[in-house]
């Protein structure tokens, strides 16, 4: 979401995404919402959205609720963002429920690196934002444990912007569970976590495509997977 990398390069990727959006809107029925997110407008007020990695303003959930009135569950452990996230949730009543934990590959406890001068922290000490960070332990839940704790029997849309943890999280979810999700929005972080390569992202994209998802991305980082 917010990493210390080439700002101009990220702007160019975002402009490219916006430029081709009309084509994909016509071909696949994709709609742009919020500041550059893309979803298929098959969501409604009965849909359940699991939004993992909220930043300081939960902009994805905010946009989803405003456009579709869907029920969103926002997951983010960052201490410095809890007050601002609470203010966003209060505007949406019961449409946005917050869960201040970290989604991870396995449940337990881990050190979280809260970036001092950037929005996004990470569970990984190899994340570029961890170079200047406050460290503290956070509670981690696996995908299945998180869904059980929140009480989700289904997830219509899963969004992952979790600063490198997306690889372990997706790897930990069974094919059957993944195939049961209608749409998945992911920002992959091979560009800002040491040791994670673009090939790891391509492998994950291939797996999701094998499970029947179509994919949309113009930058090889931000993806929408849909059916």
Helices and strands as residue ranges (DSSP letters): H 7-28, E 30-33, E 37-40, E 48-52, H 59-68, E 71-75, G 79-81, H 82-91, G 93-95, E 96-99, E 102-103, E 108-115, G 128-131, E 133-141, H 143-150, E 157-160, H 166-172, H 175-179, E 183-187, H 198-210, E 214-216, E 222-226
